[in-house]
């Protein structure tokens, strides 16, 4: 009968059905026996999750004392070195230093490493990255994801983003981090559904996916799939779209669901709040629901461990080379007589429907003015829609006549009378004052492209019809981007706009393109054809070209019409003030929306509309903005204002560049780099089976190799890689030199969709496949014997072992490589660290010579048990130190949770104190019970994470002996 004591502990390697597995945890079954949750280790079941029942399956724990020592006949003991290197690459780092992410294909700046370091120090990896537009939030997410994957915490990943961002996000993760995400857009979903049985959960079939929040909302079956899947990491991009905004939206409910379906959660947004306390609190609760009770007050101290927010000013010294200062121009045009007539008619417009408008809503006259400021086409569309609706309700409505009169005036503005449009054409043709000739643009230079933003679809269509003709551009040089495009078309346009060999020169876009997109590769000019009424939109639009990685001076232009009517001129002056405030924020404040203190695009538009409707003097509006920007909302100032530390020597604020950077480290390796390891490993496989594994073509200077995958590797890559990542010639080219990958990236933007060379580093699927191949070189539970040139006297040996003690969740927490130094009689002399072993023996540092002389291993075989006993003593001491340190941390965490629980219960009592009655008390008890359950789960989670299992797991890796020695 199976007892709890005889069950394999978490972290143990077991044999089940002739395959090797790693135990995650064990639970007692109500019907008797136990269930053992495992993840596959041996090649056939690698990374597969399974649950075995002790009543049905024989679960055999692998005993390291029964490890068989075997000879390694390979030249220079290459097979042994490859096997040990693969073991090193599978060992979880025990440090919170960055060991991998900083090596991605990017010039990582110190501030971009900080979020990953923050998360690695956390008990649970969860963070809101709220850096301002253009600082590289996607790259920061990639750095952290790479670190978690290296630590065995990133096998299953889900990314949720906007439709427009899916392809860009997918490419960034693959080309810079070798993290493959399968895109579940319309085409991707159909492709997956053809590959899996009906009604199967695609999220269970695919380990790493990227999907748009719109798709998740549109397809009702996804909620069921999401509720039945679990991820290691979930990333929600543009997370402000899923925050609570006063009512529960479908996006908000989906995000709350996802927050409960992963260990690690990463939220990305440049606009983390809308000025409402509860909106920001909703994002915080997604990260950690214990922190803030619903409706409770909070301070920065309560939440600062869950978010980072930096502006350009905070990291100015770090980004100076990557973030040139912007130039701002105003293209002002004198209104034509036809336009002035329309503006006059608009000023005189009085509508019966506006008299009964509810407070806080924009008057229809203001809506018309906003649309006319965009274009006559936009205004005509707005007028026609209102006329149609009004006639349908009342053919004699008093608003019909004035609306028809205004329509006639607006309709008289043809392209020739549209001054703003013609001024833009003059500026681009260089037919203006010499001072503005830097805006001359003919579209002939491939890497000097133009982005034109407009809010209204009718304005976009007008520009699409008339602007290319006015500039002499062919149809192939122009693209439009708006929300009605299909996913694939939208993503393809963005991609083509960044390729110098693409004929595209001019992109006319609605604000669907204002969030997250990289438009700076071939463009540094951006035109606001209509001026946004929201400073948040200014920030988003300008961030498409004014962002990290821009090598030229961003040039931003605002098109304006100067009307003769004094009232209209005053209204336009309000918009001009917004331009000035955005420029001021870029120089000093960092966040332009702090001027209004509303932090919500719709509320900002309403405020500008109210200012125009109340005929507020522009000077008064400017003064109000300055006052709000200076004082702001106290809570949000406290939360997001980044106060620089004080320099102890000068008593002055320290520059961001002088602050301590996130610590980075390196992991031990027996090879010069990833290329050397991959080359040696593939050559080893070729020697073992030339027919199955061809030799790779290698370029030593470029640290690159190329190979056509064999059937085994192809099967793995077909499962893990999205189809677009597969080379058209079926030959994979990889390099460990970042400069080669960076060159391939730039070339790919010009010639093809995906880089021709992929990054060869530890988390690339090919290298992970190679790790498992190397782990299998000597067979199950066998360890090689190899001779070292120094550090051991004749007859001495070092038994190299790994020992690990997992936590109660089955995660490897305490992992050590140890070398037990034995004398000629088999007595332990010392137990060495891995660094000591490498330094002493030269393993991996100097060439080993395999003289082919047999090594007598039977005696060493008998000495494995005492060597393991010595290693166990060392690991027990390390466990005591771990328990002491983390016991204090656990106690502190449980105290914190008890305090937070009481805060939640106090808030519940406060909420229901003034609401007597049976129903209210029933709701109070339900909330209290939910709170108790929540904190019980988090307390147990803390215990399971910080408490180690009592049983250590050891693996004998190798026996090192002196050249020519025998026991």
N, C-alpha and C positions, 0 to 999 in steps of 0.2 A: 504493500500500500504506500502511495506517495504521501510524504509528510512535508510540512513547510520547510523543515530543515534540509530535506533531501532535494528540494527544488533548486534548479540553477539560479543563482542570484542575477540581478540586472548587470549587464556588461559581460556575462559569461558567454563563451563560445560553446555551442552545443552541436551535436549531430542529430538530425532528424531526417528520416527517409533518405539517408546517405548523402545529405547535403549539409553544409556548415552554415550556422545561423548565429546571430548575435541577439541575446535576450534583452528585450526592452523592459518588461515587467511581467509579474505573475499575479493572477487573481484566483480566488476560490470560486468554484462553480456551485450554484445552488443545487444542481443535480448530482454533485459529488465530484471529487477530483479537482484539478486546477486547469486553468487555461494559461498558456505561455505565449506572450506576444513577442514576435521576433522580426528581425530584418535580415534578409539574405546576405551572406558573405561570399560563399563560393560562386564561381562564375555563372552557373546555370540559373541561380536564384538571386543574383546580385541586386541589392536595393529593393527587392520585393518584400512586401510586408505580409506576414502570415500569423495566424493564431493556431496553436496546436493544443489538443486536449490530452492531459496525462492518462485519461482512461482509454484513449484510442491510439496514441502514438508513443513510441519509445523515445524518450528525450535523454540523450547521453551527454553528460558534461565532459569536455575535453580536458584531460589531466596533463599539465605541462611536464610532469615527471616522466611521462611515457613518451616524450619527444625522442624521435630517432635521429641521431647524428649521422650525417651522410657526407661523403666526399664531394668536392666540387671540382670537376675536371676542366672547367673552362679556363682559357688563358688569362693570367693575371687575376684569377678569381672574380672575373667580371660578373658571372651569374650571381655570386654572393653579394657583390656590391649593389647590383640592380635590385636584388631581393630586399636588402636592408634599406636601400633608398625608398623603395615602395612602401616599406613599413614606416619609415620616417614621414612620408607624405600622407599616410593615413592616421598619424598620431595627432590628436587634438592639441593645439597649443594651450598651455596653461596660463598664459599671460594676457593682460588686457591691452598690450601694445598692438599696434597694427603690424601684421606680418605679411600681408599680401596686397590689400586694396591700394596702397600708395604706389604699387608697381604697375598699375593699369596703364593703358595707352592714353596718357594725358600728362600734362605738366601740373601735377596736383599741387595746389597752393595750400599753405598750412591751415587756413580756415576751412578748406574743404575736407580735411581729415578729422576735424573736431567732432562732427556728429557721430562718426563711426566709433571714435574713442569713447564718447559719452555713453553710447549704447552698450559697448563691451563692458563697461563698469556696472551696468544695471543688472538687477536681479532678473528682470524680464525685458527683452529687447524691444522697446517701444518708444517712438519719438516723432514729434512734429517738426519738420524742417521748414521754417517759414522765412527763409532768406528772400530778399527783395528780387525783383525780376532781373534775370540775366546773370546771376552769380553761379549758376551751375548746380541746381538742386538734383537734376537727373544724375549727374556725375557723383554727387555726394551719396545718393541712394545706391549707385553701383559700387562705390567703395565699401559701403557697409554690407551690401549683399554678398560681395566677394569674401569679406571677412567671415560672415556667418556660414557661407558654404564651406570655407576652409576648416571651420570648426565643427562640421557635421550638422549644422543647423539650418541648411538651406536646400534640402533635396527637392521640396515642393514649394513652388513660388507662384503667386497670382498677382498680376499688376492690373489695376483698374485705372483707366485714363479717359480722356476725351477722344472722340472719333478722329479728329485731326491729328492727334499726337501719337496714335498707336504705332504707325510705321516708324516714326522718328525715334520713339522710345525703344522699340524693338531693335533698331539698328544700332543705337548707342550702346545698349547692353551687350549686343553681340560683338560689335567691332572693337569696343574698348575693353570689355571684360570677359569675352567668350562665354557669356551667359545666354543661352538660347531660350527665347520665349516664342511659343507658337501663337500667332495672331488669330484670334477668333472674331474676325470681321465677317461680313456676309459670306464671302468666298471661303474663308477658313472654316466656318461652321459647317457649310455644306460638304467640304472635303472631309472633315472629321466624321460627320454623320455617315458618310459612305464607307468609312473604315471600321466603325464600331457597330455592334448590334443595336437594334432599335431599343429605345428606352434606357440605354446604358448611360451612365453619368460621364460626360466628356471630361469633367474635371478629375475624375478618378483615373481615366485612361491617360491623360496628359499631365505630366508632373509640373511643367512650367508654361504658363499661358499668360497672354495679355488680351484684355477685352475692354470694350468701352462701356461706360456706365449707361449710355443710351441703349445698348444691346441688352444689358442686364434688366433694364426697366421694361423694355419692349416685349421680351419673351418671358411669359409667365412661368414656364417650366424651369427657368434657371433658379428660382428661389428654392424649389425642391432640391435641385442638384447642389446648391450652395449649402443647404442645411445638412447634406449628407457627405460633405467633403471636409477635409482638414488640410491646412497648409502649414509649412514651417514659417514662411514669410508672406505677408500680404502688403502690397504697396498701393496706396490710393493717391494718384496724382490729381492736381487741381482740387484739393480736398475741400476748399471752401464751397464747392458745388454740392457737397453732401452734408454740410453742417445744418444745425437746427436754426430755422429763420422765423420762428414764431408759430410755425405749424409743422406737423410731421409730413414731409414729402416722401415720395417713393424712394428717391435717392438717399435720403437720410435713413430710412428704414433699412435699405440694403447695406449701407455702410455700418450701421449698428449690428446687423447680422454678421457681416464679414469680420468685424472686430472681435467676435467671439469664436471665430473659426481658425485662429492661428496663434502660435506662440509670439512671433515677431510681427509688429505692425508699424508701418512707416507711412506717415501722412506728409504730403508735399503741397505747399501752396505759398504764393507770395502775398496773399491777402487772407491772413488767418482769422480775421474777425470782421464783423460788419458794424462794430460799435455797440453791439448788444452783448451784455455779459453772458447771457445764456447761449448765444451762438458759439462763442469761443469755448465755453464750458462743455458744449456738446462734443467738440473735437477732443477735449481733454478726457472726457468720460469714455470715449471710444478707446483711448490709450490705456486708461486705468479707471474703471468705474468706482473704485473705492475712494478716490481722492476727493471728489466734490459731491455732496448731497444735492439733489435736484432743488434748484431755487435758492441755494445757500450763497452767502457772500464769500469772496475769496480774494487772496492777494497773490503777488508774484511768488512769495515764499511757498505757497501751496502747490504751485504748478511749474516752477522754473526748471525742475528736473525733467520735464516732459517736452520741452521745446527749445529750439535755437532760432534766433532771428538776427540777421546781420544786414546792414545796408552798405552801400558803396563806401560811405564815409568811414565805416568801422574797419574796412579792410583795404583802404585806399592805397596804402604803401605796398601791399602785396599784389594788387591787381593793376598797378599803374601801366605796365607794359601791355596787359591784356584788355584794358578797358579805357581807350582814349576818351578824352573829354569831348562831349557833343557840341555841335554848332546848331543854333536855332535861327531860322529865318521866317519872316512873315511875308507872304505874297499878298499884298493888299491891292485891290482893284477898285477903281471908281465905278459905281453902279451906272449902267446905261439908262437912258430915258425909259426904256421898257421896264427895266428892273425897278427904277424909282417909282414908276406908276403902280407896279404891283405892291411895293412896300407902302405906298400911300394908301392904297385900297386896304391893305392889311391893317394899317394903323387905325383906319376909320371903321373897321369891321366891328359890329356889335351883334352878338348872337343871343337869341332868347335862351338857347340851351345852356349857355354859360352862366346865366343868372341863377340857375338852381343847382350849380355844380357843388358837390359836397366838399367840405374843407379838406385840404390835403391833396386833392386831385388836380391834375393839370387842366387848365381851361383849354377848350378846343382851339381857341384863337392862338394860344401858345403852342399847341401842337402844330398848327399850320405854320407859325413862324419858324419853329424848329425845322420843319420839313423844307420850307423855302430857303432857309440858310444852307440846307444840304444841296438842293437843286430844284429848278422848276419842275422837273419830271417827278421828283418825290412829292412835291406839293400838289401837283395835279392828281397823282394817285390817291393822296389823302382826301382831297376835295371830292373826287369822283366816288370814292367809297362812302363818304358821309352823305353826298347828294342821293346816291342810290338808296341808302337806308332811310333817309328822311322822306323821300318821295313814297317809299313803300309804306310808311306809317301815316303820313298826312300830306296829301298833294298840295294843301294850302298852307303849309308850315311857314311861319314868318322868316325862318332862317334861309329858305331857298333862294330868295332874290339876292341877298348880300353874298351868299356863297357862290352863286352863278356869276355875279359881277366880278368877284375876286378871281374866279376861274378864268374868265375872259382875259383879265389883266395878266395872269400868270401864263396863260397859253400864248400870249403875244411874245414871250421871251424865247426866241429861237436860239440855236447855238451861236449865231453871230452876236446876239445881244446878251449872252451869258458871260458877264465880265470876269468872273472868277475862273471859269474854264479857260477863257482866252488868255488871261494873265498867266496861268500855269503853263500854257503852250509857249508863250513868249519867254518865260523864264527858262524853260527847257531848251528852247531854240537858241538861247543866249542873245535874244533881241531886246535886252533891257540894259540898264546902267552897268558900266564896267565892273562895279563893285559886286554885282551879283553874277558875274560870269562863271563863278565856280559851280553854279547850278546848271550850266550848259550840259545838255545830255542828248545824244543822238541814238543811243541803243546799239552802237557798233562794238563797244568793248564788252567782251564776254563776262568779265568779272566786275562790271560796274552796272548793276541792274537797279531797277526802280520799283519801289513798293508804294502803291497808292491805297490808302484806307478810306472807306466811306461807311457810314452807318446804315444807309438805306439801299435796298436792293435795286430800286428804280434809278438811283444815282449811279450805282455800279453798272447797270445796263446802259445808261447814257454814256458813261465814260468808255465802256467797252465798244460802243458803236462809233464814237467820235474821236477819242483821244489817239488811238493808233493811226487813224487816217491823218490827223493833224500833224503827227510826228513822223509820218512816212514809214510806219512799221508794218511788216507783213502780218497776216493772221497768226502765223506760227510763232511769232515773237511775243504774243500776248496771251495771258491766261486770267481767268476770273476764279475767285475762290469765295464760296458762300455755303451756308448750312444746308442747302437743298441738294448739294452734290452727293453722289454715292460715296461710300467709304473709300473704295479703291481709287476713284477719280480724285478725290480730295487729297489723299495721301500721295498719289503719283505726281500731282502738280507741285506740291511742296518739295518733293524729292528732286524733280526736274529743275526747279528754280535754283537749286544749289549746285547744279552741274554746269561747268563752263562750256562743255560741248553741246549742251542743250540749246536750241534756238530761242528759248524763252528770254525775254529781256524786261518785260513789264508785267507786274502782277497787280491786278486790281482786286482788292479783298474787302470783304465785310469783316465785322468784328469776330467772326468765327475763327479767324486766323490770328487773333490778338493774344491768345493764351498759349504760352509754352513753345511755339514753333521757332525753329532755328532758320531765320531768313538772312543771316549775316554772312554766310559763306561767300556769296557773290554780290552782296548788296550792302551799301552803307548809307543810301539815300532813302528817306521815307517821307511821303507827303500825306498830310491830313487834309483831304479834300473838303471834308466838313469837320468842324471843331467839336470834339466831344463835350457834352455837358457834365461829364464826370471825370474827376482827376484820376480815378482808378483806371479808366479806359485810356487816358493819356499814358499812364505808366505801362499798361499791358501792350499797347500798340508800339510805343517807342522801344520797348524791350525786345522787339523782334530783331532789331539791328544794333541797338545799343546794349551789348551783352558781352559776357566773358567769351574771349576768343576773337572778338572783332579787332582787326589789325589796322583799320583805317578810321579816320575821324567820322563818327556818325553825323550825318547832316539831316536835320529834321525841319520840314517846312509846313507852315499852316496857311491855308488859303482862306482869304477873307474878302468880303464885299463891303465897301464903304458907301453906305446909302446917304442920300441927301437929307432924308427925314431925321430930325434930331432924336426922336424917340427910338427909332431903329438903330441909329448910331450908338445911342446909349446902351441898347441891348447887346450890340456887337462888342462894345467895350467891356461888358461883363465877361464875354467869352475870351477876349484878349487878356483880361486879368488872369483867367485860368491858365492861359499859355505861360504867362510870366511866373505864376506860382509853381507850375510844373518844372520850369527851368531852374527856379530857385531851390526847389526840393532836390533836384539832381545835383546841385552844387553843394548843398549844405544839409538839409534835413534828412533826406533819404526816402521818406515816404510822403508823396504829395497829398495823399488822402488825409494826412493829419491836419492839413489846413482847414478842411471842413469839419473834421472830427465826427463824420457820419459812418465812414468805413463800409458803405454799401452803395453800389452803383446806382440803384433805383432812387435811393434817398438823396444822393448827390444831384441827380437830374431834377428831382422834385424841388430841391433847395434852389437850384439855378432858375427853374421855372417860377418859383415863388418870388424870387428877387426881381425877375423881369416883370411879372404881373403886378407887383406892388410899386413898380417904377422906382426902385431903390437906386440912389445915385451910385455910380461906379466907385467913387472914392469911399463911400460908406461900406460897400460890399468888400472892397479891398481891405479896409480897416478891420472889418469883421473876420475876414480870413486870417489876418495877421494875429488877431486876438485869440482866435480858436487854435491856430497853429502853435501859438506860444503856450497857451494854457491847456487846451485839449481836455479830454476826459481823464480825470485823475487815475482811474483804474487802468486804462489802456496805456497811459504814460508810464505808470509803474510797471506794467507787464512787459512792455516792449522797448522802452527806452534803454539803450545800451550804455551804461555809464562806464567809461574806460577806467581801468585800475590806475592808481597813483604810483608814479615812479618814486621809489624810496630815496633816490639820490637827489632828484630835482624838485620833488613835491609837485610835479606837473603830471597831467594825465599822460599815460603811456600810449604811444601809437600802437595800433593793432598789430603792426608787423613786429613789434618788440615783445608781444605777449608770448608766453610759452606755447610751443606747438605741441600737437598731439604726439606722444612718443611712438616711434616706429622701431621695429626690431626685425631680426631675420631668424630663420629657422635653420638648424644644421642640415647640411647636405653633403653627400659623398661625391657629387659631380659639380663641374664648373658652373653649369646653368641648366635650364630646362632643355635646351637644344642638345647638350651633351648627353643628358639622361635619355631623351627620346631616341637619339641616334643609336646609342649603345643598346637600348632595349629592343628596338626594331631589328638591329643587326643580330642580336641574340636570338630572337624569334626566327629569323631567317636561317640561322645555323641549325636550329632545332628542327625546322620544317621548311625547307626551301620552296617546296611547291605551294604551301599555303601562304607564306609571308614573303613578299618580294622585298628586295632591298630598297630603301628610300633613296631618292636623288637628293644629295646634300650640298649645300653651299656654306663652307666654313666661314667665309668672310661675312656673309649676311646672316649667319646663325639660322639658316632656314633649311627645310626639307620638304620634299613633295612625294606623295605616295597615293596609289589607288587602293582604297580599303578592300581588304579581303572579305569573305562572306561573313565572318564573325563580327568584324568591326563595322561593316556596312549595316548589319542588323541593328547594332546599337545606335549608330548615327541616324538611321532612318527613324528610330523611335524618338531620339532626343532632339534632333535638329528640325527646324521648320524647313519646308521644301525650298524656300528662296535662299537658304544658306548653303544649299548643296551646289558645288561647282558644276557648271554645265558640261565640262569634260570629264567629270567623275574623278578628278585628281585634286586631292587636298594639298594646298601649299600653306605651310605654317612657318613662323619665325619667332624666335624669342627676343629679337632686337626690336625695341619699341619704335626706334626711328624708321625701321622698315615698315612696320604696321602703319605708322603715321603717314608715311609716303603713300602706301597703298590706299589709305583712307582718302587722301586728297585726290588721288587718281580715280578712285571709284566714284567720287562725286561728279567726275567729268565724263566717265566712259561707261559705267555699268552700275547696276543697282547695289551690289554688295562687293566689299573689298576682295580682291583676288588672293590676298594673303591673310591668313587668320593668325590670331595671337596664340603662340605656343607658351602657355604657362599652366600652373598646376590644376586649374579648374576647367581647362578645355576638355570636352568629352573624350578626345583622343588620348590625352594624357591620363585621364582617369581610367579609361579602358586599359591602357598600358600598365598602370599600377596593379590592377587585378591580374593581368597576365604575369607580371613579375612575382607577385605573391604566390603564384601557383607553380613557380619554376621547380621547386624541390618536393612538391607533393604535400598532402595533408599531414600536419603535425610532424614535419621533418625540419631539421635545421642544419645548415652547412658548416663544415669545418674548414677554416682557412688559415694560412700562415701569414704572419706579419713580420716585417723586417726588423722591427726594433721594439723596445719596451718590455720584452719578456725574456727571462733567462731560459735556458734549456730545461724542458720539463714543466715549465709554468704554463698557465693558460688563463684566459679570461672568458667566463661564460656571460655572454651578452643577452640580457633579458629585458622585457618590458613588463612593468607592473602597473595595473590601474585599479582604481576603486571608483566605481560609478556612484552617482547619487541615487536616491530612491526612485527617480524617474527613468533610470537606465542610461543617463547621459554620462559620458566619460568626463570626469571632473579632475581627478587626481591621477595623472599619468606620468610615469617616470621611466626613462631608459637607464638601466644600471649595468655595470660590468663587475661581476664578482671575480676578483683576482685570486687564483688558486696557486699554491706552491706545488712543487713536484710530488708532494705526498697527498695532494688534494685538499689541504687545509686552506681555509680562507685567510688571505693576507689583508685584503681591504675590499670595500665595495666602492666603486668609482662611478662618477657621473659620466654621461655620454661625452661631454666636452673633455673630461680627463682621459677617457678611453681614446678618443680621436687624437688628442695631443700626444699621448704616450706612445701609441702604436703607429701613428701616421696613416691610419685607415682613411682612405679617401683623399689623403694629402700627398702621398707618395706612391710610386708604382709598386705593385705587389708582383712577386714572381711565383708562379705555380710550377714547381720543379717536377711535379708528377709523382714524387715519392709518396707512397701510401702512408696514411696516418693511422696509427693504431687507436681506434676509438672506443673499444669496449670498456676500458678503464674509465675514460672520461664519461662514458654513458652512465656509469654507476655514481659518478660524482655530481650529476645534475641535481639530485634531490637535496644534498647539503648546500649546494650553491643557491638553490631556490629558497632554502630556509634562511640563508644570510640575506638575500634580497628582501625577503618578507620582513626581517627585522628592521631594515632601513625604511621600508614602506610604512610599517607600523608607526615609526617615529614621525614620518611626514604626515601620517593621518592624524596623529595627536596634535601636531602643530596646526593642521587644517581645521580640526574640530574646535580647537581653542579660538582661532581667529573667526571662523565662520559660525561658531556657536554664539559668539558675541553678536555677530551680524544678524543671526536668526532671532536672537532675543530682542534686538533692537527693532527688527522688522515686525515681529509679533506685537511688541508694545505699540509700534506705530499703527498697526491695523486695529488694535483694540481702541486706541484713541479715535481713529477715524470712524470706527463702528459706532462709538458713542456719539460722535458728531452727527452721523446719519440719523440715529434714533432720536436725538434731541431735535433735529430739524423736522422729523415726522411729527413729534409731539407738538411742535410749534405750528406746523401746517394745519393740524386738526383741532387745535385748542379752541378755536372760535367756531367750530363746526360740530355741534352736538348732533346726536341722532344715531340710530342703529346702522344705517347705510354708511355714514361717514366713519363710524368706528370699525365697521367691517373692512373698509378700504385701508384704514390705519393699520389694522392687524395684518392685512395682506402685505402692505409695504414693509412692515416690520419683519414679517417672516421672510420676505424676499431679501431684505438686508442681512438677516442672520445667515441665510443660505449663501449669499454672495461672499460675506466675510469668512464663513467656514471654508468655502472653496479656496479663497486666497490664502488663508492661514495654512491649509493643508498643502497648497501648491508651494508655499515658502518652505515648509518642512521637507517636502519631497525633494526640493531643489537644493537645499543647503545641508541636508543630512546625508552622510555617506553610508553605503551599505557596509556591513561588517566584514564581508569577505572580499579579499583582494583577488584579482585575476592576473595570472602570469603567463607569459609566452616566452619560450626559449627561442632566441633568434639565431644565434650563431655561437660557435666555439672558436676563439682566437688562440692560436698556439704559436710558439717561436718557430722560425724556419728550421725544419729538420728535427723538431723535438718529438719526444714520445714520453708518455707517462711512465 
